[in-house]
Structures are given as C-alpha cells and as structure tokens.
Amino acid sequence: MSFTSLTDPKRRRLGVATLVGLITGIISAIVKFGWEIPFPPRTPQRDATNPPQAILEQLGFSPEFTHQTYSYLGNERPWVSFIIHFGFAIVFAIFYCVVAEYWPGIKLWQGAAFGVVVWIAFHLLIMPAFGTVPSMFQQPFGEHFSELFGHAFWMWIIELTRRDLRNRITHEPDAEVPLTVADANR
C-alpha cells in the first residue's frame, strides 16, 4: 500500500475504532500528564492560567469557574482543566482511530507524525492566533521541546494501544494488512 492508499471498506471496523479511540484517549491523557511531570510545558507564571482555562475564559467562562479545584491528599487539582485535557485527548484519539480504518497513512511513524501535526496546528498556529498563548517566537524553547515530543509520544501511545486493542477485539490485523497469501498477492 502507498501512503495515499485507502483500505477495503469490508475490512473497516468503525464501531471498534470508536470504542478503542475512547479507551486510548483516556489512557493517552494520563500518559500526557505523566510526560509533563519531568517536562513541564509552561513556566509557573504562564501556568497560573493554563491554556484550557484561558480558552474557556475566552469563551466567556469566569476565572472563578475555570480555576475551580478539588483536593486529593491535600493537593489542589484543577478539575475544569482536566475535563478539557481528557476531552481533547479522547476526541483526537477517536478521530485518529476512525481515520486509521480508512487511511493507514495517518499511522506514519507509528502515529508520532500525527502528534507533531497536532502540536503545530494547536500550539504554533491556532492558540497563538487566538491569543490563548504567546506567538511561537515568544514561547521558550523548553515549551516547544515539551510540547513537540509530548505530542509525538502521546500519539505513539495511542497508536500502540489502538493496534493492540483493535487486533484483540477483532481477532484480525489492521484493515490494510492482508488476511491471506492470496490477498497479499492482489
């Protein structure tokens, strides 16, 4: 198959892809949190209002709402930001898993290339254009490092989990992989 090839419609498993996307979205959101422990993506000053909170405030939500927290073992955690973080991961994981059923090219570099595209789109173009974060030239190198590799790793985990769960649930390989030798020779 070439990079532009599409899969056989009879081999697509869209229901499974949606379910797997939901599961991998949850897993990947937790993985992205874990990535940000050793590589925080923002300075403490810029994290006082993080991008999810800033986006909601741009949409008209009050800072009192966007900065609400819950306490776990004496640690205050921003639940509103967490909902946006998990929602973003779940939406993109479902999108990725469904598109992978049609177009295997999205899986380039085991999904990492798609993660880089998401980083460029959101952190370098969309959020700076809306004033949610500074322009790409005003963001520190450490932020670019954390977000670039964090997004690539995030999508790599989605792809590893997607492939494993899809194959376990369907008992067959991905849609572009031939089922028989005869299929491979077509």
N, C-alpha and C positions, 0 to 999 in steps of 0.2 A: 504494500500500500504506500502511496505517496503522501506527503504532508497535507495535500488538499483532498484526499480521498474521504468518501463518506461510507458508513457501514451499511450492510444489508438490513433493510427495515425489519425483516423477520427475526433478526438477532438482537434487536434493541429491547432492553428491559427497563422501561421508563418508571414503572412503579418501584422497582427495586432501586433504581438510581435515585429516586426522590427520598426513599427511606434511608438509603446509605448516605445521601447528602445530609440529611438531618443528623444522623449519628456522627458522621465525620465532622460536621460543623461544630457540634458540641465538643468533641474531642480536640479539634484544632483550636478552638477558642481557649481552652485550658492550656494547650501547648504554647500558644502565642503569649499568654500570661506568663508562663514559665520562661520563655525566651527573654521577656522584658525584666526579669529579676537581675540577671547579670549584665544586661544591656539596656538600661532604661532609655526610652526613645526621646525623652524630653528633659530639660533642666527642671529642677524643683519649682522655679518661678513660673515656667510655662505650663507645668503640670498642675498648678493651683486651679486652673480651669482647663481640663484636658479637652482634646478635640470632640469627643462625644458630647460633653457638656456644652462646649462652645456652639456646636451645630444646633443643639436643642434650644439654646438661648437665641441663636439667630432666627430660629423658627418661632420665637415668641414665648418660650417657656421661661419662667423666672429662675434666677440663680438659686433661690431658696429651694426650688424643686430639683433642679439639676444637680445640686450638691448634697442631696439627701444621702444619708448613710445608714448602714446597720452595723451593729457591733458583734464581732466574733472573737472570743477570747481576749476582749479588751482592745481589739484592733478595729478602728473605724474603716469600713469598706464602702465605696461609692456605688450603691446598687443601681442607680439610674445609668451610670456609665457602663456597668456590667451588662445591663439589658441591651444597650446599643452594641457593645462589643460582641456579645453572643449572637445577637440578631444579624450583624454584619457577617460574621463567620458562617452562620447557618445559611443565609441567603446565597453567599458566594459558593459555599460547598455544594448546595443543591444545584445551583446553576452549572458549576463545573461538572458534577457527576452526570447530569442530564445531557449536557453538551458532549461529554465523552462518549455517550452512547451513539451519537450521530457522527461526530468528527473526532477521531483519535488524535489529530494534530494538536489538540488542546493539551495533551499529555506530554508535550515536549519537555525534555529534561525531567521526566517524572513529575510534571506539574509545576516545577520550580519556575519555568519561564512564564507561566500564567501568573504566578505570585509576583514576579517582577513587573509584569504589565499592570497588575492591580496597584502596586506601590507607585509606579509612575503616574497612573491615572489619578489616584486619590491624593497622594502626599506631595507630588510635584506639580500637578495641574489643577485639579478640581478644588481641593481645600484652600490652596493659596489664592485661586481666582475668586473665591467667595470670602476671602479674608478670615477664614477659620484658623489658619496657621500662616506664619510668615512665608514670603516667597522662598523658593528653593535656594536662592542665593543667600538668604538671611538665616537659613537653618544651619545649625552647626554640623560639622562632618559626622560627629558621633550619632546624631539623629538619623542622618542618611544611612550610616552603617547599620544601626539597629533596625531601621525600618526595611531597608533593602533585603538584608539577609534574614530578618524576621519573617517577611512576607514569603520569600523563597522557601524557607524552612516550613512555614505554616502550610503552604500549598503542597510541599513534598509529603508532609504527614497526611494531608487529605488524600493524595494520590495513593500512597501506600495502603491506607485504610480502605479507600474506595475499592481498589483492586482486590484486596483480600476479602472484604465483606461481599462484594458482588460475586466473586467466584465461589465463595462458600454457600451463599444463598441460592444461586442459580445452578451450581454444580457444572458450570461451563466457563471457558475463558472469556475474555472481553470480546465484544462483538466483531472486532476486526481480525481476531485470531481464528484461523481455520479449525473446524471441528474434526475434519478427516483429511487424509492424504489427498483424496480426490478434490476436496475444497481448496487445498493449498496449491494444486496444480492448475486451477482455473485461471 
